[in-house]
Amino acid sequence: LNLRQEPDVYVNGDPICARPPNKIGEYAELGAITRDIQKANEEEFLKVCEKRKTENGGKLKAVDINKKELEIEVKELKSLSQVIEGLKEKFPGLVHWRVPVCNSAAPLAADFDNICKTLVGTAINTPVIINDQVGLSRATTGCVVACLFKEFQISASFEGLVETVPGINASLLKTDRYVMNPEKDTLFRGEFEVVKELISKLKDGAGAKNNADKIIDLNGTPKTGGTGIKQLRENIAESKLSYEIMDDAAQAFLKTKIMDNIQKYFYLIAFTAYIREAAAAARE
């Protein structure tokens, strides 16, 4: 699953992506980018790179994330699609799908649908590889959604079977019973007013939030029991604590980011509730 919005090509096996001039080495929120738009942008970007290489004696100029200017002698130039097609020769079962999402804001409803459609029919032990630029917000969001889908597969398929395995503590599999550290600040526990309102309106909303929190923590940083580098829920609280010491311009940016991240957290809880209902319906 490729969660990038921006088009990228591979020069001598290394990725180079298109960026607005004022966003070199930074995230570029490109708005309502769809899979088809991203695919078309990638094909156009490849043509631009081919043209610039030809005009510059077989070399391409680029800028790295530290804003250092580079001039690369091009020995091989491929689009992401071409690279993936090459991989399919070695891994014939590989499925590649683009789900371009924003860095801070919640994925669109169609993005959740596209991830689910891509995973429907896969085996429970099928690996899911999530890609974005750095592996922070977008990749972590994709990992949470994919893990929730995997949990749906387990809940829908193995309910009753797991309990028959000697030595298995079935209670460990019940993520809706996940209890967060009560000593944590309410913000770090994700107890925002809009989230509390959502929980009150959802069927077993508390269970859905607990389920989502457990998966978010497992995909988060080591301090919350995860193996990742981004904590989607606690990042909101950290941003809120930083807000008061920022200047006006930074506050305006941070306020938008905080609201976007709360919306994402809200959507992940709602998606979790949907997945739990789907698992119950599958068992019935």
BAKOL-38032 format. One line per field, with one value per residue (C-alpha): residue in one letter; residue number from 1; x, y, z. Coordinates in nm, 4 decimals. Each point is the difference from the previous one (the first is absolute). Example, Ala and Ser with C-alpha at 12.3 -4.5 7.8 and 13.67 -1.06 7.14 Angstrom:
REM BAKOL-38032
aa <- A,S
i <- 1,2
east <- 1.2300,0.1370
north <- -0.4500,0.3440
up <- 0.7800,-0.0660
//
This chain:
REM BAKOL-38032
aa <- L,N,L,R,Q,E,P,D,V,Y,V,N,G,D,P,I,C,A,R,P,P,N,K,I,G,E,Y,A,E,L,G,A,I,T,R,D,I,Q,K,A,N,E,E,E,F,L,K,V,C,E,K,R,K,T,E,N,G,G,K,L,K,A,V,D,I,N,K,K,E,L,E,I,E,V,K,E,L,K,S,L,S,Q,V,I,E,G,L,K,E,K,F,P,G,L,V,H,W,R,V,P,V,C,N,S,A,A,P,L,A,A,D,F,D,N,I,C,K,T,L,V,G,T,A,I,N,T,P,V,I,I,N,D,Q,V,G,L,S,R,A,T,T,G,C,V,V,A,C,L,F,K,E,F,Q,I,S,A,S,F,E,G,L,V,E,T,V,P,G,I,N,A,S,L,L,K,T,D,R,Y,V,M,N,P,E,K,D,T,L,F,R,G,E,F,E,V,V,K,E,L,I,S,K,L,K,D,G,A,G,A,K,N,N,A,D,K,I,I,D,L,N,G,T,P,K,T,G,G,T,G,I,K,Q,L,R,E,N,I,A,E,S,K,L,S,Y,E,I,M,D,D,A,A,Q,A,F,L,K,T,K,I,M,D,N,I,Q,K,Y,F,Y,L,I,A,F,T,A,Y,I,R,E,A,A,A,A,A,R,E
i <- 1,2,3,4,5,6,7,8,9,10,11,12,13,14,15,16,17,18,19,20,21,22,23,24,25,26,27,28,29,30,31,32,33,34,35,36,37,38,39,40,41,42,43,44,45,46,47,48,49,50,51,52,53,54,55,56,57,58,59,60,61,62,63,64,65,66,67,68,69,70,71,72,73,74,75,76,77,78,79,80,81,82,83,84,85,86,87,88,89,90,91,92,93,94,95,96,97,98,99,100,101,102,103,104,105,106,107,108,109,110,111,112,113,114,115,116,117,118,119,120,121,122,123,124,125,126,127,128,129,130,131,132,133,134,135,136,137,138,139,140,141,142,143,144,145,146,147,148,149,150,151,152,153,154,155,156,157,158,159,160,161,162,163,164,165,166,167,168,169,170,171,172,173,174,175,176,177,178,179,180,181,182,183,184,185,186,187,188,189,190,191,192,193,194,195,196,197,198,199,200,201,202,203,204,205,206,207,208,209,210,211,212,213,214,215,216,217,218,219,220,221,222,223,224,225,226,227,228,229,230,231,232,233,234,235,236,237,238,239,240,241,242,243,244,245,246,247,248,249,250,251,252,253,254,255,256,257,258,259,260,261,262,263,264,265,266,267,268,269,270,271,272,273,274,275,276,277,278,279,280,281,282,283,284
east <- 0.0000,0.1566,-0.1379,0.2013,-0.1809,0.3056,0.1290,0.3424,0.2469,0.3072,0.3381,0.2665,-0.2250,-0.0444,-0.3356,-0.0417,-0.3362,-0.1586,-0.0408,-0.1117,0.3102,-0.0975,-0.0461,0.3361,0.0738,-0.3403,-0.3451,-0.2085,-0.3736,-0.1311,-0.3708,-0.2586,0.2414,-0.1536,0.1683,-0.0615,0.1358,0.3135,0.0533,-0.0321,0.2332,0.2605,-0.0082,0.0340,0.2815,0.1888,-0.0304,0.1285,0.2986,0.0768,-0.0093,0.2223,0.2473,0.0240,0.0456,0.2682,0.2346,-0.1447,-0.0082,-0.2818,0.0052,-0.1704,-0.0063,0.0240,-0.1943,0.2813,-0.0466,0.3365,0.0054,0.0944,0.0849,-0.0506,0.1314,-0.3023,0.0740,-0.3558,-0.3283,-0.3258,-0.3415,-0.1305,-0.2399,0.2894,0.1926,-0.3023,-0.0541,0.3616,-0.0582,-0.3030,0.2306,0.1710,-0.3134,-0.2906,-0.2584,0.0885,-0.2918,0.0816,-0.2698,0.0195,-0.1999,0.1266,-0.0877,0.0744,0.2746,-0.2046,-0.3671,-0.2092,-0.0065,-0.3126,-0.2811,0.1072,0.3541,-0.1286,-0.2082,0.2958,0.2217,-0.2735,-0.0733,0.3696,0.0220,-0.3260,0.0774,0.3576,0.1173,0.0260,0.3806,0.0383,0.2598,-0.1149,0.2725,-0.0848,0.2035,0.0161,0.2866,0.1455,-0.2168,-0.1667,-0.3622,-0.1276,0.1688,-0.1019,-0.3606,0.0088,0.1487,-0.2779,-0.2696,0.1671,0.0387,-0.3669,-0.0914,0.2261,-0.1711,-0.3342,0.1256,0.0991,-0.3218,-0.2199,0.1777,0.1338,-0.2551,-0.0529,0.2973,0.2641,-0.1586,0.0581,0.3795,0.1638,0.1901,-0.1566,-0.1253,-0.2907,-0.0355,0.3292,-0.1656,-0.2843,0.1314,-0.3309,0.0982,0.3266,0.0587,0.2234,0.2132,-0.2522,0.2798,0.0421,-0.1374,-0.3462,0.1450,0.2513,-0.2880,-0.1808,-0.2936,-0.0900,-0.3543,-0.0863,0.1370,-0.2071,-0.3082,0.0784,0.0416,-0.3370,-0.1737,0.1742,-0.1152,0.2617,0.1922,0.2301,0.0953,0.0718,0.2231,0.1861,0.0497,0.1295,0.2266,0.1576,0.0835,0.1217,0.2275,0.1376,0.0827,0.1359,0.3289,0.1690,-0.1210,-0.3596,0.0966,0.0441,0.2774,-0.0634,0.1159,-0.3340,-0.2685,-0.3180,-0.1977,0.2655,0.1432,-0.3174,0.0592,0.3668,-0.1004,-0.2537,0.2648,0.2326,-0.2712,0.0280,0.3714,-0.0235,-0.0181,-0.3211,0.1000,0.1080,-0.3180,-0.2169,0.1806,-0.0030,-0.3706,-0.0836,0.2274,-0.1604,-0.3516,0.1026,0.1512,-0.3054,-0.2138,0.2270,-0.0274,-0.3800,-0.0162,0.2201,-0.2366,-0.3003,0.1744,0.0778,-0.3693,-0.0889,0.2609,-0.1313,-0.3560,0.1200,0.1816,-0.3119,-0.2133,0.2507,-0.0127,-0.3784
north <- 0.0000,0.3277,0.2912,0.2740,0.2907,0.1168,-0.1741,-0.1600,-0.1673,-0.2140,0.1262,-0.2704,-0.1821,0.2976,0.1801,0.3634,0.1695,0.3141,0.2896,0.3622,0.2270,0.1271,-0.3518,-0.1614,-0.2505,0.0617,-0.1532,0.1276,-0.0197,-0.0176,-0.0050,-0.2344,-0.2289,-0.3245,-0.3178,0.0917,0.3535,-0.1319,-0.2599,0.2670,0.2357,-0.2746,-0.0655,0.3730,0.0325,-0.2821,0.1849,0.3220,-0.1837,-0.1686,0.3391,0.1703,-0.2884,0.0263,0.3772,-0.0245,-0.2552,-0.3043,0.1598,0.1068,0.2800,-0.0657,0.1287,-0.2313,0.0395,0.2146,0.2351,-0.1028,0.0290,-0.3170,-0.0825,-0.3692,-0.1928,-0.2009,-0.3638,-0.1202,0.1924,-0.1738,0.0922,-0.1574,-0.2089,-0.1364,-0.0885,-0.1832,-0.1914,-0.1140,-0.1187,-0.2032,-0.2193,-0.1050,0.0162,-0.1009,0.0371,0.3650,0.2450,0.3715,0.2597,0.3753,0.1607,0.3619,0.1584,0.3269,0.0182,0.1429,-0.0164,-0.3154,-0.2294,0.0438,-0.2554,-0.1281,-0.0553,-0.2320,-0.1804,-0.0373,-0.1511,-0.2447,-0.0957,-0.0648,-0.2260,-0.1901,-0.3579,0.0025,-0.2727,0.0787,-0.0328,0.2165,0.2711,0.3579,0.2501,0.3678,0.2721,0.3773,0.2511,-0.0398,-0.2569,0.2446,0.1159,-0.1419,-0.3399,-0.0308,0.0828,-0.2641,-0.2534,0.0636,-0.0476,-0.3169,-0.1422,0.0673,-0.1866,-0.2911,-0.0061,-0.0162,-0.3053,-0.1717,0.0953,-0.1041,-0.3275,-0.1438,0.0913,-0.3138,-0.1790,0.1957,-0.0967,-0.3700,0.0401,-0.1148,0.2691,0.2930,0.2848,0.1217,0.3167,0.1264,0.0089,0.2234,0.3442,0.1628,-0.0667,0.1894,0.2273,0.3001,0.1292,0.1990,0.2284,0.1442,0.3454,-0.0026,0.1491,-0.2843,-0.2441,0.1565,0.1228,0.2966,0.1376,-0.0977,-0.3514,-0.0370,0.1066,-0.2588,-0.2753,0.0866,-0.0403,-0.3173,-0.3470,-0.1073,0.3172,-0.0550,-0.3430,0.1499,0.2685,-0.2563,-0.2171,0.2941,0.1177,-0.3445,-0.0162,0.3629,-0.0751,-0.3164,0.2051,0.2839,0.0610,-0.2395,0.2054,-0.1079,-0.3596,0.0461,-0.0468,0.3094,0.3613,0.1865,0.0053,0.1138,0.0721,0.1379,0.2144,0.2112,0.0662,0.0820,0.2529,0.1574,0.0394,0.1700,0.2387,0.2584,0.0659,0.0545,0.3340,0.0970,-0.1424,-0.3313,-0.0139,0.0344,-0.2915,-0.2112,0.0632,-0.1376,-0.2995,-0.0736,0.0169,-0.2229,-0.2590,-0.0032,-0.0573,-0.2907,-0.1531,0.0451,-0.1778,-0.2878,-0.0622,0.0119,-0.2410,-0.2320,-0.0040,-0.0909,-0.2792,-0.1424,-0.0035,-0.1681,-0.2702,-0.0669,-0.0236,-0.2424,-0.2290,-0.0008
up <- 0.0000,-0.1142,0.2041,-0.1730,-0.1651,-0.1906,-0.3175,0.0127,-0.2349,0.0600,-0.1196,0.0143,0.2474,0.2346,0.0332,-0.0985,0.0475,-0.1388,0.2436,-0.0270,0.0150,0.3465,0.1406,-0.0739,0.2741,0.1601,-0.0136,-0.2878,0.0628,-0.3554,0.0796,-0.1508,-0.1833,-0.1264,-0.1149,-0.3665,0.0456,0.1706,-0.2738,-0.2707,0.1927,0.0249,-0.3762,-0.0689,0.2558,-0.1731,-0.3338,0.1595,0.1504,-0.3342,-0.1724,0.2578,-0.0100,-0.3778,0.0103,0.2694,-0.1552,0.1747,0.3442,0.2321,0.2538,0.3319,0.3579,0.3019,0.3263,0.1394,-0.2967,-0.1437,-0.3794,-0.1874,-0.3591,-0.0702,-0.2995,-0.1100,-0.0762,0.0569,0.0216,0.0878,0.1317,0.3193,-0.2108,-0.2058,0.3164,0.1419,-0.3254,0.0231,0.3567,-0.1099,-0.2057,0.3237,0.2176,-0.2302,0.2765,0.0656,-0.0218,-0.0110,0.0658,0.0402,0.2798,0.0063,0.3355,0.1774,0.2592,0.2877,-0.0973,0.0130,-0.3032,-0.2122,0.0286,-0.3426,0.1336,0.2744,-0.2644,-0.2362,0.2695,0.0979,-0.3632,-0.0570,0.3072,-0.0527,-0.0991,0.1318,0.2363,0.3688,-0.0227,-0.3121,0.0715,-0.0577,-0.0919,0.0603,-0.1716,0.0167,-0.0030,0.3493,0.1759,0.2419,-0.0050,-0.3281,0.0335,0.3661,-0.0898,-0.2741,0.2430,0.2536,-0.2654,-0.1334,0.3527,0.0741,-0.3192,0.1001,0.3380,-0.1815,-0.1914,0.3252,0.1811,-0.2915,-0.0761,0.3215,0.2664,0.2041,-0.1557,0.1908,0.3315,-0.0782,-0.0190,0.3276,0.1842,-0.1867,0.2180,-0.2109,0.2076,-0.1476,-0.3423,0.1186,-0.0915,0.0907,0.3634,-0.0366,0.2992,-0.0437,0.2847,0.2114,0.1210,-0.3473,-0.0689,-0.1607,-0.3190,-0.0290,0.0505,-0.2953,0.2066,-0.2204,0.0171,-0.3565,0.0624,0.3189,-0.1963,-0.2695,0.2593,0.1525,-0.3364,-0.1235,0.0959,0.2584,-0.0748,0.2990,-0.1355,-0.3443,0.1534,0.2132,-0.3085,-0.2057,0.2849,0.0343,-0.3733,-0.0020,0.2961,-0.1635,-0.3102,0.2117,0.1752,0.2446,0.2999,-0.0784,-0.0765,-0.3743,-0.2506,-0.2141,-0.0027,0.0126,0.2702,-0.1755,0.3183,0.2369,-0.2805,0.0265,0.3694,-0.0608,-0.2665,0.2371,0.2707,-0.2503,-0.1201,0.2783,-0.0506,-0.3770,-0.1808,-0.1830,-0.3385,0.1515,0.2105,-0.3107,-0.1657,0.3168,0.0622,-0.3460,0.0590,0.3395,-0.1452,-0.2920,0.2334,0.2280,-0.3097,-0.1004,0.3489,-0.0134,-0.3380,0.1206,0.2924,-0.2343,-0.2386,0.2921,0.0959,-0.3600,-0.0101,0.3286,-0.1357,-0.3205,0.2009,0.2075,-0.3158,-0.1576,0.3033,-0.0016
//
